């Protein structure tokens, strides 16, 4: 078990260095093999551990005394859920990239070597797996900072002025969150002598709230929540497969994972902390949906949608802290449900730009006649993220709406009604965008769409379409026993 978990971290990190000097075609294949081996190792480890929570401690720093070791490996239901999202979508993104990074790409012709691309992407996959299997805040922080560096490099991949500026912006904002996290860890260690996830329960009420707020700031910055949200739409300058992975399935999910892990590991988090998370989540969701109406770039539209859906996950976690196990499980289930649906949407937009050279809503119409499979993929993703039954996000959203009314009082139902209205507005706007882009008269850009997408692009979309149905089935066994304090 411990060997499989170690492989799921070390294989992609080693693979990053192995693939870098290879020739282009061999590099594509080796990157896919590395990502596939990571997926297999992670899934076998998750299967063998279910439904237990297993920890394997390796050691600690000799100059820091602690009640529990800092370093090791952890596998439980939450880790397993994250591993599904990180490694499965990671494989699909790597495979998709081998066709997308091509001189035939009309959106952005890729003539340069891909060594740096696969180096940072595989290193990022390993870093995300490291976050998911870390048994302490300290080890999580190390991998957390690694993802920050990888995301900067990948957002800046095109190396033009805009890409470099936006990559630096993402690095700056997310690193500010990292500084808040290290401050939280310092307070935690000084007052408890531990950096274990459940150490917050040993703090006084006031200090516990202070440390938890610092952890929240780190999570908000990483998950692009208001007021730290501006870096994510600007990060859409990255290659589209990177946007699909970092900004829908992986990096931004690290932020919500941190809050979920903290909530699962501590039994005495104050209700006020839940209220703060819930109120900020609702504010973020409302800001995100209002920004929908100003977007012409399909990727920026999806970026604001991602910001809103990360708010949904945090809202579900807040419901758990305020007493609703149903809402909490819905929030955690939304990690995998949203990850699959949003990855499908991003990769569909990538396919559109590959064939037409455009992501502009104004420039595209009638695409269903030219690109039927891609059009179907986008529409399925559209219905999935807006919560149309029986697709993925319907089930997790329904659980969160139920949880909002479960907690009683005025606040829960009030926030629940606001989120229902947001869902209706998002559905209406997405439907309008889908109608404009895929139906009606064929536009000039759509009419000039290149014939025939690479098989790896089409195949990745087909798999994700299936996952929009299967994600809740995969995720539910991993969340059905979760509640706040379950892993104390």
Secondary structure per residue as TSV (DSSP state, phi and psi in degrees):
chain	resnum	aa	ss	phi	psi
A	1	X	-	360.0	-53.0
A	2	X	H	-62.2	-34.2
A	3	X	H	-65.0	-39.5
A	4	X	H	-65.6	-42.1
A	5	X	H	-65.8	-41.1
A	6	X	H	-62.6	-40.0
A	7	X	H	-63.4	-37.6
A	8	X	H	-66.2	-23.1
A	9	X	H	-89.0	-46.9
A	10	X	H	-80.4	-31.8
A	11	X	H	-60.6	-50.4
A	12	X	H	-67.3	-32.2
A	13	X	H	-67.3	-45.6
A	14	X	H	-64.8	-39.4
A	15	X	H	-61.3	-31.4
A	16	X	H	-60.6	-42.0
A	17	X	H	-77.5	-33.0
A	18	X	H	-70.3	-41.4
A	19	X	H	-76.9	-23.0
A	20	X	H	-54.9	-47.3
A	21	X	T	-85.2	0.0
A	22	X	S	-73.6	161.4
A	23	X	-	-72.7	159.4
A	24	X	H	-53.9	-56.2
A	25	X	H	-64.9	-41.9
A	26	X	H	-66.1	-36.2
A	27	X	H	-63.9	-42.4
A	28	X	H	-56.5	-47.7
A	29	X	H	-68.1	-43.2
A	30	X	H	-65.1	-39.0
A	31	X	H	-62.1	-41.0
A	32	X	H	-65.1	-39.1
A	33	X	H	-64.5	-45.2
A	34	X	H	-61.1	-47.0
A	35	X	H	-62.9	-38.8
A	36	X	H	-66.8	-42.1
A	37	X	H	-63.5	-38.5
A	38	X	H	-61.7	-44.9
A	39	X	H	-60.5	-46.7
A	40	X	H	-63.5	-46.1
A	41	X	H	-60.9	-43.8
A	42	X	H	-66.3	-41.7
A	43	X	H	-71.1	-36.5
A	44	X	H	-65.8	-41.7
A	45	X	H	-62.0	-43.3
A	46	X	H	-63.8	-40.7
A	47	X	H	-65.0	-44.8
A	48	X	H	-69.5	-29.3
A	49	X	H	-84.6	-24.6
A	50	X	T	-63.1	135.5
A	51	X	T	-98.4	22.4
A	52	X	-	-76.1	169.2
A	53	X	-	-117.5	114.2
A	54	X	E	-111.5	137.1
A	55	X	E	-124.8	138.4
A	56	X	E	-128.7	106.0
A	57	X	E	-89.9	138.1
A	58	X	E	-104.8	-42.6
A	59	X	E	168.5	-171.7
A	60	X	-	-146.9	-179.6
A	61	X	-	-85.4	127.6
A	62	X	T	-63.5	-23.8
A	63	X	T	-90.7	0.2
A	64	X	S	-124.1	107.9
A	65	X	-	-76.1	138.7
A	66	X	-	-150.4	155.1
A	67	X	S	-74.4	-25.2
A	68	X	S	-132.7	148.9
A	69	X	-	-60.2	151.5
A	70	X	S	-82.2	-32.3
A	71	X	E	-116.8	146.2
A	72	X	E	164.6	-150.3
A	73	X	E	-139.8	144.7
A	74	X	E	-134.8	134.9
A	75	X	E	-137.3	123.6
A	76	X	S	-149.1	-168.9
A	77	X	H	-64.1	-39.6
A	78	X	H	-68.7	-44.0
A	79	X	H	-58.5	-43.8
A	80	X	H	-61.9	-41.0
A	81	X	H	-61.9	-44.4
A	82	X	H	-64.0	-38.7
A	83	X	H	-64.0	-36.2
A	84	X	I	-58.9	-50.0
A	85	X	I	-65.9	-47.8
A	86	X	I	-64.4	-48.9
A	87	X	I	-85.3	-37.6
A	88	X	I	-67.9	-51.0
A	89	X	H	-69.1	-28.5
A	90	X	H	-60.4	-44.5
A	91	X	H	-60.3	-47.3
A	92	X	H	-63.1	-39.1
A	93	X	H	-68.1	-41.0
A	94	X	H	-63.5	-45.5
A	95	X	H	-63.5	-46.1
A	96	X	H	-57.9	-40.4
A	97	X	H	-61.9	-32.4
A	98	X	H	-63.3	-26.7
A	99	X	H	-93.0	-31.9
A	100	X	H	-72.5	-41.7
A	101	X	S	-79.2	80.7
A	102	X	S	-140.6	154.9
A	103	X	T	-69.4	-14.4
A	104	X	T	-84.1	-5.6
A	105	X	-	-72.6	114.0
A	106	X	S	-75.4	-23.7
A	107	X	S	-72.3	-39.2
A	108	X	S	-160.5	109.9
A	109	X	-	-75.8	124.3
A	110	X	-	-102.5	104.1
A	111	X	-	-105.6	-20.2
A	112	X	S	-79.2	166.7
A	113	X	-	-64.6	151.5
A	114	X	S	-99.0	8.9
A	115	X	H	-55.8	-48.2
A	116	X	H	-64.1	-35.9
A	117	X	H	-61.0	-55.1
A	118	X	H	-68.5	-31.5
A	119	X	H	-58.3	-53.2
A	120	X	H	-71.3	-34.8
A	121	X	H	-67.2	-46.4
A	122	X	H	-67.2	-38.4
A	123	X	H	-62.7	-36.7
A	124	X	H	-66.6	-42.7
A	125	X	H	-58.6	-46.6
A	126	X	H	-61.0	-38.7
A	127	X	H	-67.0	-40.1
A	128	X	H	-66.6	-41.6
A	129	X	H	-60.8	-39.8
A	130	X	H	-59.4	-40.6
A	131	X	H	-61.3	-44.8
A	132	X	H	-67.2	-29.6
A	133	X	H	-106.9	9.8
A	134	X	-	-72.1	135.6
A	135	X	S	-94.4	1.0
A	136	X	B	-148.1	162.5
A	137	X	H	-62.0	-36.1
A	138	X	H	-65.8	-48.3
A	139	X	H	-64.6	-38.6
A	140	X	H	-60.3	-40.5
A	141	X	H	-62.9	-39.2
A	142	X	H	-60.4	-48.5
A	143	X	H	-70.2	-31.4
A	144	X	H	-56.8	-46.8
A	145	X	H	-69.9	-32.4
A	146	X	H	-62.0	-40.1
A	147	X	H	-65.9	-32.9
A	148	X	H	-63.2	-44.7
A	149	X	H	-65.5	-44.3
A	150	X	H	-62.5	-41.7
A	151	X	H	-65.3	-39.3
A	152	X	H	-58.3	-47.3
A	153	X	H	-64.0	-39.0
A	154	X	H	-77.1	-37.3
A	155	X	H	-64.1	-35.6
A	156	X	T	-86.5	10.4
A	157	X	T	-56.8	-37.7
A	158	X	T	-72.4	-16.7
A	159	X	-	65.2	12.5
A	160	X	S	-82.6	171.4
A	161	X	H	-58.8	-42.2
A	162	X	H	-65.6	-43.1
A	163	X	H	-63.5	-43.1
A	164	X	H	-65.4	-41.3
A	165	X	H	-65.2	-46.2
A	166	X	H	-69.2	-33.9
A	167	X	H	-63.5	-41.3
A	168	X	H	-65.2	-38.4
A	169	X	H	-62.4	-45.6
A	170	X	H	-62.2	-42.1
A	171	X	H	-61.0	-44.6
A	172	X	H	-64.8	-49.2
A	173	X	H	-67.8	-45.7
A	174	X	H	-68.6	-30.8
A	175	X	H	-72.3	-29.9
A	176	X	H	-58.9	-39.6
A	177	X	H	-62.7	-39.3
A	178	X	H	-61.5	-35.9
A	179	X	H	-66.0	-38.7
A	180	X	H	-63.6	-38.9
A	181	X	H	-66.0	-43.6
A	182	X	H	-66.9	-32.0
A	183	X	H	-65.2	-40.9
A	184	X	H	-62.2	-41.9
A	185	X	H	-67.0	-37.6
A	186	X	H	-62.9	-46.7
A	187	X	H	-61.4	-40.8
A	188	X	H	-64.7	-45.0
A	189	X	H	-69.2	-42.7
A	190	X	H	-61.9	-35.0
A	191	X	H	-96.2	-14.4
A	192	X	H	-127.1	-17.5
A	193	X	S	70.7	19.7
A	194	X	-	-143.4	152.4
A	195	X	-	-123.0	24.7
A	196	X	B	-70.0	154.7
A	197	X	G	-61.9	-29.2
A	198	X	G	-92.9	10.6
A	199	X	G	-70.5	-18.0
A	200	X	G	-61.8	-28.4
A	201	X	G	-65.2	-17.2
A	202	X	G	-87.9	-5.5
A	203	X	S	-87.0	158.6
A	204	X	-	-67.7	157.3
A	205	X	H	-54.0	-45.4
A	206	X	H	-67.2	-42.8
A	207	X	H	-69.0	-35.6
A	208	X	H	-60.6	-44.4
A	209	X	H	-64.7	-39.4
A	210	X	H	-61.9	-48.2
A	211	X	H	-63.1	-41.2
A	212	X	H	-66.7	-37.6
A	213	X	H	-64.3	-39.8
A	214	X	H	-63.1	-40.7
A	215	X	H	-62.5	-39.8
A	216	X	H	-62.6	-41.8
A	217	X	H	-59.9	-43.6
A	218	X	H	-59.9	-43.8
A	219	X	H	-67.2	-42.2
A	220	X	H	-61.6	-40.8
A	221	X	H	-65.8	-43.5
A	222	X	H	-69.7	-36.9
A	223	X	T	-93.0	10.2
A	224	X	T	54.6	50.2
A	225	X	-	-95.8	151.3
A	226	X	T	-54.9	130.4
A	227	X	T	-98.6	16.7
A	228	X	S	-100.7	19.5
A	229	X	T	-84.7	-13.8
A	230	X	H	-68.9	-20.7
A	231	X	H	-70.7	-29.5
A	232	X	H	-69.5	-48.8
A	233	X	H	-59.6	-36.4
A	234	X	H	-70.2	-23.9
A	235	X	G	-72.6	-2.1
A	236	X	G	-72.4	0.8
A	237	X	G	-72.2	-13.2
A	238	X	S	-67.1	158.3
A	239	X	-	-53.9	143.3
A	240	X	H	-58.2	-39.3
A	241	X	H	-59.3	-32.9
A	242	X	H	-68.7	-41.2
A	243	X	H	-60.5	-41.2
A	244	X	H	-62.9	-37.8
A	245	X	I	-86.7	-56.8
A	246	X	I	-66.6	-41.9
A	247	X	I	-106.5	14.1
A	248	X	I	-137.6	-40.5
A	249	X	I	-111.2	-23.5
A	250	X	S	-125.7	-82.2
A	251	X	H	-54.7	-49.5
A	252	X	H	-66.2	-24.4
A	253	X	H	-73.4	-18.9
A	254	X	H	-60.8	-36.9
A	255	X	H	-63.1	-48.0
A	256	X	H	-71.1	-30.6
A	257	X	H	-61.9	-41.7
A	258	X	H	-58.2	-44.9
A	259	X	H	-67.9	-42.4
A	260	X	H	-62.4	-43.9
A	261	X	H	-62.0	-42.2
A	262	X	H	-64.2	-42.1
A	263	X	H	-66.8	-39.9
A	264	X	H	-68.0	-25.5
A	265	X	H	-96.1	-7.6
A	266	X	-	-129.2	137.4
A	267	X	S	-98.2	-10.9
A	268	X	-	-120.7	32.3
A	269	X	-	-66.8	134.5
A	270	X	-	-70.2	150.2
A	271	X	H	-59.3	-31.9
A	272	X	H	-61.1	-32.8
A	273	X	H	-64.8	-40.4
A	274	X	H	-62.9	-39.6
A	275	X	H	-64.7	-43.3
A	276	X	H	-59.9	-47.2
A	277	X	H	-61.1	-46.2
A	278	X	H	-63.8	-45.2
A	279	X	H	-64.9	-45.1
A	280	X	H	-65.4	-35.2
A	281	X	H	-64.5	-44.0
A	282	X	H	-65.4	-41.1
A	283	X	H	-59.4	-45.4
A	284	X	H	-60.7	-45.1
A	285	X	H	-61.2	-41.6
A	286	X	H	-69.2	-43.2
A	287	X	H	-59.8	-43.2
A	288	X	H	-62.5	-45.8
A	289	X	H	-68.6	-32.2
A	290	X	H	-66.8	-31.8
A	291	X	H	-74.4	-18.3
A	292	X	H	-52.0	-42.9
A	293	X	T	-71.6	-9.9
A	294	X	T	-102.2	0.2
A	295	X	-	-97.4	136.9
A	296	X	-	-109.6	-27.5
A	297	X	B	-80.7	124.2
A	298	X	H	-60.1	-36.1
A	299	X	H	-68.8	-38.7
A	300	X	H	-66.9	-35.9
A	301	X	H	-59.2	-45.6
A	302	X	H	-66.6	-32.1
A	303	X	H	-63.4	-46.4
A	304	X	H	-66.6	-34.0
A	305	X	H	-62.2	-40.9
A	306	X	H	-61.7	-43.6
A	307	X	H	-56.3	-45.6
A	308	X	H	-63.9	-41.2
A	309	X	H	-72.6	-30.8
A	310	X	H	-64.7	-34.6
A	311	X	H	-61.0	-38.6
A	312	X	H	-60.3	-44.1
A	313	X	H	-62.2	-44.6
A	314	X	H	-65.5	-34.4
A	315	X	H	-61.7	-43.6
A	316	X	H	-61.4	-41.0
A	317	X	H	-64.4	-38.5
A	318	X	H	-63.0	-37.1
A	319	X	H	-63.0	-37.2
A	320	X	H	-64.1	-42.0
A	321	X	H	-64.7	-32.4
A	322	X	T	-86.4	0.2
A	323	X	T	120.0	1.0
A	324	X	-	-105.6	106.3
A	325	X	H	-67.0	-33.8
A	326	X	H	-62.8	-48.2
A	327	X	H	-62.2	-39.7
A	328	X	H	-63.1	-46.6
A	329	X	H	-64.5	-35.4
A	330	X	H	-63.3	-40.0
A	331	X	H	-64.1	-42.7
A	332	X	H	-69.1	-40.6
A	333	X	H	-62.5	-29.9
A	334	X	H	-65.4	-21.6
A	335	X	H	-58.7	-49.1
A	336	X	H	-80.8	-36.4
A	337	X	H	-63.0	-47.5
A	338	X	H	-70.8	-37.7
A	339	X	H	-57.6	-44.9
A	340	X	H	-68.8	-44.4
A	341	X	H	-67.4	-42.6
A	342	X	H	-73.5	-34.3
A	343	X	H	-61.1	-39.4
A	344	X	H	-61.7	-42.9
A	345	X	H	-65.5	-45.8
A	346	X	H	-61.6	-46.0
A	347	X	H	-69.5	-28.4
A	348	X	H	-65.8	-43.7
A	349	X	H	-63.6	-38.0
A	350	X	H	-60.3	-41.0
A	351	X	H	-65.8	-38.5
A	352	X	H	-62.9	-47.8
A	353	X	H	-65.1	-36.3
A	354	X	H	-58.4	-42.8
A	355	X	H	-87.0	-32.1
A	356	X	H	-109.5	-21.5
A	357	X	S	80.2	13.3
A	358	X	-	-141.9	147.4
A	359	X	-	-121.5	12.5
A	360	X	B	-81.4	127.7
A	361	X	T	-62.6	-36.0
A	362	X	T	-69.8	-29.5
A	363	X	T	-89.7	-11.3
A	364	X	-	-114.5	133.4
A	365	X	-	-162.2	154.3
A	366	X	-	72.0	20.7
A	367	X	H	-66.8	-22.7
A	368	X	H	-62.1	-25.0
A	369	X	H	-79.2	-25.8
A	370	X	H	-99.1	-32.2
A	371	X	-	-135.2	71.1
A	372	X	H	-63.6	-40.1
A	373	X	H	-68.5	-43.6
A	374	X	H	-64.6	-40.3
A	375	X	H	-62.1	-44.0
A	376	X	H	-62.1	-41.9
A	377	X	H	-61.3	-45.6
A	378	X	H	-64.0	-42.3
A	379	X	H	-66.9	-39.2
A	380	X	H	-63.9	-43.6
A	381	X	H	-61.6	-40.1
A	382	X	H	-58.5	-50.4
A	383	X	H	-65.5	-34.5
A	384	X	H	-67.5	-49.0
A	385	X	H	-70.6	-26.7
A	386	X	T	-85.9	-3.9
A	387	X	T	88.6	36.9
A	388	X	-	-88.1	125.5
A	389	X	T	-68.3	145.5
A	390	X	T	-98.4	25.8
A	391	X	S	-76.8	169.7
A	392	X	H	-53.4	-56.2
A	393	X	H	-70.2	-16.0
A	394	X	H	-57.1	-44.7
A	395	X	H	-68.8	-43.8
A	396	X	H	-72.2	-38.5
A	397	X	H	-63.6	-41.5
A	398	X	H	-61.4	-40.8
A	399	X	H	-64.5	-38.0
A	400	X	H	-70.7	-40.1
A	401	X	H	-60.8	-42.1
A	402	X	H	-62.2	-44.6
A	403	X	H	-61.5	-34.5
A	404	X	H	-62.2	-36.9
A	405	X	H	-82.9	-20.6
A	406	X	H	-66.6	-35.5
A	407	X	T	-75.5	-11.4
A	408	X	-	72.1	-168.7
A	409	X	T	70.3	-160.5
A	410	X	T	-97.4	-38.3
A	411	X	H	-63.7	-47.7
A	412	X	H	-59.4	-56.7
A	413	X	H	-60.0	-35.9
A	414	X	H	-62.6	-46.5
A	415	X	H	-67.3	-36.6
A	416	X	H	-61.4	-42.2
A	417	X	H	-65.0	-41.5
A	418	X	H	-59.3	-40.1
A	419	X	H	-72.4	-32.6
A	420	X	H	-63.0	-44.9
A	421	X	H	-63.3	-38.8
A	422	X	H	-62.9	-41.3
A	423	X	H	-62.2	-40.0
A	424	X	H	-65.8	-43.2
A	425	X	H	-65.0	-43.0
A	426	X	H	-63.8	-41.6
A	427	X	H	-62.0	-44.3
A	428	X	H	-62.7	-43.0
A	429	X	H	-70.3	-43.7
A	430	X	H	-59.3	-40.4
A	431	X	H	-64.4	-40.6
A	432	X	H	-63.8	-45.0
A	433	X	H	-62.5	-44.5
A	434	X	H	-60.7	-40.0
A	435	X	H	-65.9	-41.7
A	436	X	H	-64.7	-42.9
A	437	X	H	-79.5	-37.5
A	438	X	H	-106.1	-13.6
A	439	X	S	-125.6	179.7
A	440	X	S	82.1	-165.2
A	441	X	S	-65.8	139.4
A	442	X	-	-70.7	122.2
A	443	X	-	-78.5	170.6
A	444	X	H	-61.4	-43.7
A	445	X	H	-63.9	-43.3
A	446	X	H	-66.6	-37.9
A	447	X	H	-66.2	-27.8
A	448	X	T	-91.0	12.2
A	449	X	-	-58.9	134.2
A	450	X	-	-65.6	138.8
A	451	X	S	-78.1	135.0
A	452	X	-	75.3	107.7
A	453	X	-	-85.5	155.1
A	454	X	-	-56.9	145.0
A	455	X	H	-59.6	-34.2
A	456	X	H	-66.6	-30.0
A	457	X	H	-71.9	-49.5
A	458	X	H	-62.1	-43.2
A	459	X	H	-61.9	-41.0
A	460	X	H	-62.6	-40.1
A	461	X	H	-64.9	-40.4
A	462	X	H	-63.0	-44.2
A	463	X	H	-61.5	-43.1
A	464	X	H	-68.4	-32.7
A	465	X	H	-60.7	-42.5
A	466	X	H	-64.8	-38.1
A	467	X	H	-67.5	-25.4
A	468	X	H	-63.8	-22.0
A	469	X	H	-92.1	-38.2
A	470	X	H	-89.5	-17.9
A	471	X	H	-53.9	-45.3
A	472	X	H	-64.1	-33.6
A	473	X	H	-66.5	-39.4
A	474	X	H	-70.4	-41.8
A	475	X	H	-78.8	-32.6
A	476	X	H	-59.3	-44.6
A	477	X	H	-59.3	-23.5
A	478	X	H	-87.8	-15.7
A	479	X	H	-113.4	-11.7
A	480	X	T	-67.6	-19.0
A	481	X	T	-104.5	2.7
A	482	X	-	-80.0	142.5
A	483	X	-	-159.7	164.1
A	484	X	T	-60.1	129.1
A	485	X	T	83.8	3.9
A	486	X	T	-64.6	-27.8
A	487	X	T	-110.2	31.5
A	488	X	-	-61.0	360.0
